[in-house]
Amino acid sequence: MTGPSMNNPNSSNRKIVILGNGIAGVTCARHVRKKDDKADITIVSGETEHFFSRTALMYIYMGHMKYEHTKPYEDWFWEKNRIDLKHAWVGNVDFENKQLLFQDGATLAYDILVLATGSKPNKFGWPGQEFKGVQGLYSYQDLELMEQNTQNIKRAVVVGGGLIGIEMAEMLASREIPVTFLVREKNFWDNILPLEEAQLINRHILEHHIDLRLETELEEIIGEDSGKVKSIKTKTGEIIDCQFVGLTVGVSPNIGFLKNSGLETNRGIVVDGFFRTNLQGVYAIGDCAEFKEAPASDRKNIEQVWYTGRMHGETLAYNLTTSNAVPYQPGIWFNSAKFLDIEYQTYGQVPAIWSDETESFYWEDKSGKICIRLLYSKKDKEIMGVNAFGWRLRHAFFDKAISEGWSLEKVLSHLNQASFNPEFSKPFHKEVLAKYNRESGKALETYKASFFKKLIGSRS
């Protein structure tokens, strides 16, 4: 399926303005430049002058990195590639006259506008959420605020059991600040993780001396007369003294300044499969984009993941520099994260609760910190998805296995090829296969590649 050319890629000196310098916007700019030597490209951001790794913010706070270490490209990269950077906050967009209106009164004209404005932390109207010392964590400004808000405090409370929540709890614990972690669900992230994986992370959190409170909800944030937070109250009436409250209950598309502008919005900026909005020459990618129709049956209308942001940027850049646009094709789902010391990877579809048409094989190491789950079709035994904790696996292996419909037993017998660094890790695949053989009564063996295949690698 292809579409028409988008904004004449052969026209010279097109002014392409990208609002947002996160992974989606920067990827789009880089890939447009690779294919279009003439376009005038400007990236605009009020957050920071240069692109940085948002996932590394926590390591700045923990003292493992400095801000300059989080920049994937040297500062000279942008000028060399003739990508202009404007560090300023946008107050509004004049879509009729095709220009950005900055808070300082300046303007910037565009021919093509790419909106990559990212996300903002959710707040759900809790009483006291505006007290000093209460904040979310998404932007570089949030990191700076957290640095200020956590000086000389005696206890912190983190609200919300997702990825940002556990990152913030780890950040605070790294400075030996006692942390109480409120999670509404029965287990950590159990709307995403199956029971065994969620319980594995529960244990790991507690081992790191983080006060994990499951099935506990925030009722109210209590402040002093000075306007600073002094405690929180849970829905059971418990009062927990604290001088910092981290609200990590998800994020929403950062589109408030675009409301009532003529741009079609819902939760995010509404786009089609080509990232086109309802306005000519205006596109949206990354966290702020909301597809009219989900890009695949197993995908959501809003994709707020680093990997998908990069794919959005690559796809739009291609479409802006070709005579035949192609729709976004997300491929096999993948995501990764780190829960304190335990790495997490997921491939394909592994819901917290699966249907009767699906079966699961689960193995956990005796340490209780390493596991793998493989979901497969009950009917034809084809692999559908994989969760791995504490065991770094090769993306290409499972992308191939799932897309080609490998059987569970084929995956298990080839699992020795899936380890990312097999020479530096235990041969977990042997234990996984042994458990399967015990449970199934079979005698599967590990696949041994021929000498020729070893030479050319697993691509064969």
Stockholm file with secondary structure:
# STOCKHOLM 1.0

chainA/1-460         MTGPSMNNPNSSNRKIVILGNGIAGVTCARHVRKKDDKADITIVSGETEHFFSRTALMYIYMGHMKYEHTKPYEDWFWEKNRIDLKHAWVGNVDFENKQLLFQDGATLAYDILVLATGSKPNKFGWPGQEFKGVQGLYSYQDLELMEQNTQNIKRAVVVGGGLIGIEMAEMLASREIPVTFLVREKNFWDNILPLEEAQLINRHILEHHIDLRLETELEEIIGEDSGKVKSIKTKTGEIIDCQFVGLTVGVSPNIGFLKNSGLETNRGIVVDGFFRTNLQGVYAIGDCAEFKEAPASDRKNIEQVWYTGRMHGETLAYNLTTSNAVPYQPGIWFNSAKFLDIEYQTYGQVPAIWSDETESFYWEDKSGKICIRLLYSKKDKEIMGVNAFGWRLRHAFFDKAISEGWSLEKVLSHLNQASFNPEFSKPFHKEVLAKYNRESGKALETYKASFFKKLIGSRS
#=GR chainA/1-460 SS CCBCCSSCTTSTTCEEEEECCSHHHHHHHHHHHHHCSSCEEEEEESSCSSCCCGGGHHHHHTTSCCGGGGCSSCTHHHHHTTEEEEECCEEEEETTTTEEEETTSCEEECSEEEECCCEEECCCCCTTTTSBTEECCCSHHHHHHHHHHTTTCSCEEEECCSHHHHHHHHHHHHTTCCEEEEESSSSTTTTTSCHHHHHHHHHHHHHTTCEEEETCCEEEEEECTTSBEEEEEETTCCEEECSEEEECSCEEECCGGGTTSSSCBSSSEEECTTCBCSSTTEEECGGGEEESSCSSTTSCSSCCCHHHHHHHHHHHHHHHTSSSBCCCCCCSCEEEEEETTEEEEEEECCCSSCCTTEEEEEEECTTSSCEEEEEEETTTCBEEEEEEESCCBCHHHHHHHHHTTCBHHHHHHTGGGTBSSGGGSCCHHHHHHHHHHHHHCCCCCCCCCCHHHHHHCTTC
#=GC SS_cons         CCBCCSSCTTSTTCEEEEECCSHHHHHHHHHHHHHCSSCEEEEEESSCSSCCCGGGHHHHHTTSCCGGGGCSSCTHHHHHTTEEEEECCEEEEETTTTEEEETTSCEEECSEEEECCCEEECCCCCTTTTSBTEECCCSHHHHHHHHHHTTTCSCEEEECCSHHHHHHHHHHHHTTCCEEEEESSSSTTTTTSCHHHHHHHHHHHHHTTCEEEETCCEEEEEECTTSBEEEEEETTCCEEECSEEEECSCEEECCGGGTTSSSCBSSSEEECTTCBCSSTTEEECGGGEEESSCSSTTSCSSCCCHHHHHHHHHHHHHHHTSSSBCCCCCCSCEEEEEETTEEEEEEECCCSSCCTTEEEEEEECTTSSCEEEEEEETTTCBEEEEEEESCCBCHHHHHHHHHTTCBHHHHHHTGGGTBSSGGGSCCHHHHHHHHHHHHHCCCCCCCCCCHHHHHHCTTC
//
